Amino acid sequence: MNRLLQISLAVATVLGAAIPAAQAQNAEAGSKKVAMCFGCHGIIGYQASFPEIHKVPMLEGQNAKYIAAALGAYAKGERKHPTMNGIAKSLSEQDIADISAFYAERAKAPAVPAEAPAAKADVAKLLEKGACFSCHGKNFSTPLTGAEPKLAGQHADYLYVALKSYQTEGNPMVGRGNAVMAAQVKQFKLEELKEIAAYLGSLPSELRTTPESRFR
């Protein structure tokens, strides 16, 4: 348990440092700044082709602090993805705050169970080994600080690509620079990451994608 607490505190510290300076959030203002986002994140089932084919993540209902942290990391190049790097660098800190608030307030889904349905024994061991509950919550929808993502129900193929990116080093186009997550993920084989992603993707979720036309 002490190890899990140390990991949780370390992750909170790292992610807290990655969040852009606090800005007053305005979801209404954010609704006018997300046109560039809709082309991918406003289409149900939309698939990206880089670094491999996978569905783009659902953003509606995600934590605002996490979205802001992720965009900040893309802007700084700590997360590598040519398209997202370019978009994030074009945003001001106020833009990031407003866009994050917009997505966090969309698609208010019914509350998910307090604890996730039990995983198969082999997957449960992997989740315990990675101390996943300590940061993402027992239902994977109640993260420790809000700067960590909700994982429950997110697209499994996206989660797999995201997890793999923490294992990637020395690639100028792909990779994520979170040292704590990298240390956790590097414990696993790719097939194990795929099993974890499949389980997380199967869980009840607060995340959604609403077609763009509904926003207008």
N, C-alpha and C positions, 0 to 999 in steps of 0.2 A: 504493500500500500504506500509506503514511503516513496518507492520508486515512481509510482503513478503520480503522486503529488508533485514530486520534483519535475517530472515530465510536463505536467499540466502547467506549473508555474513557469517553466522555461518557455513553453509554447506561448503562453499569455504574454510574456515579456517580449519575445521575438515579434509576434504579430502586432502587439501594441506599438512597437517601434516602427512598424511598416505602414501604419495608418497615417495618411496625410494630416496636417495640422487641422484641429477641429474647426469646422465651419458650421454656421447655422444652416440646417437642411430645409429645403423647400421642395416638396414633392411636386407641387403644381408647376414650379419653374422647371423642375426636372422633366416634366412631360413634354416640354418644348425643346429639350436638348437630346432626345433619344432617337431622332430620326435615323442616325447612322447605326444604331443598335438593332432597329427593327428588321433590317435586311437579313439578319441571321437569327436573332433571339426572339423575333416576333412571328416566326413561322413554325407551327407545330411539326416536330419531326425533322427540322432542317438539319442537313448533314454537312459538316466541314470536310475538307479533303486533306488538311494539313494538321499534324504531321502524318496522319493516316485518316481514313474515313471514320467519322464518329459524329454522333448527334451533338450539337452545341448545347451547353448547359442551360437548364431552366433558371431564370433569374427572379421571376415573380415570387414573392414570399421569402426570398433569401434575406439574411441579415444585412442591414445597411452598413454596419461596421465592416463586415467581411467584404462586401462589394467594393467599398472604399479602399480597403487594404489591398485587394486584388488589383484594382485599377492603378493604385499607387505603385505597386510592384511592377506592373507592366510599364508604367511611365518611366521608372528608374532602370528598367532592363533586368530586374531581379527575376522576373518571369519572362521567358523568351518565347515570343510568338510574333512573327512579322506584322500580321494584321492588327493584333491587339496592341502591340507596342506602338504602332503608328497612331492608332485611335487614342490611346491613353495619353500620349505625349501632346496631343492637340487640346487636351482638357485642362482647365484651370482647377485649382483645389475646390472652388465653389461649384464648378460644373460637376465634379466627382461627387461632392456631397449631395447635390440636388438629384442627380441620376440615381445614386444609391438609395435615397429616400423614396424616389418614385417607384423603383422596383420592389423595395421592401413593403410598400403599402398596397401593391397590387394583389389581386386574387387571394383574398382572405379565405383560406380553406378551413374546413373543420379541424379542430385540434386533433393531433395524432395521439395514440396511446402513450402513456408515461414511460413504458418500456417497450422496446422493439420485440417482435415475435422471435422466439428462440431460433438461433441458427443451428444448422447441422453441426455435429460434434467437431468435425475437422475444421469447419469455418470458425466455430466458437473459439477454438484454440488459437487460430490465427488472429482473431480480434483481440483476444487477451494478450497475446504476445506483442501486438502493436500498441497496446494500451489505448485503443481507439475510444472506448467509453469515457475515459477520463477527460477528454477535450471536447468530444462531439455529443456527449450526453447518452443516457441509457436508451433513448429512442432515436438517437442520431439526428434529432431536430432541436435539441436544446443545448447548444454549445456553451462551453465554459464562460467565455467573456462576450460572445457575440461577434468577435473578430475572426472566429473560426466558422467555416461553412456548415450549413445544414446539409447533410449527406443523404438522408433518407429519401428514397424515391427519385433521386437524381439519375439521369441516364447512365446505365451501367457502362456502356462503351466509353462515354466521356470520363467517368470516374477512373476507368482502367488507364486511359491515356494520361490523365492528370497524375495518377499515382506513379506511373512509369517515368514521368518527367522529373520526379524527384531523384530518380536513380541516374539520370543523364548528366554527364560531366564533359566539359570541353567542347560542347556543340554550340556554335554561335546562334543557331536558329531555334533550338529546343532546350528546355530545361527550366527548373524552378529552383531558386536559391535559398529556400528556407532550410537552415541547417538542422533544426529539430525534426522536421518532417523527413528530410533526407535520411537522417540516422535511423528513423523508424522504418521507412519504406525499404531501405537497402538490406533489411533482414530477410526479405521475402523473394522467392522466385517469381517469375512473371506469371506462371500458372496460378500461384497462390494469390497474387494481386487480382487476377481475373476472377477468382472465386470470391474474394472480398467484395469486389465491385458488383458482382452479380447479386450477392446478398443485399448489399446496401440499396441497390436499385430496385429491389423487390419490396421494400418497406413502405408502409403508409407515409404519405408525404404532404408537406405544406407548400411544395413548389409547383408552379404551373407555368404554362405558356399560353397567352391569350392572343389570338390573331390580331394583327395590327388594326384591322377595320373597327374593332370594338373600342379602340382608344380614341377614335375620331368623333 
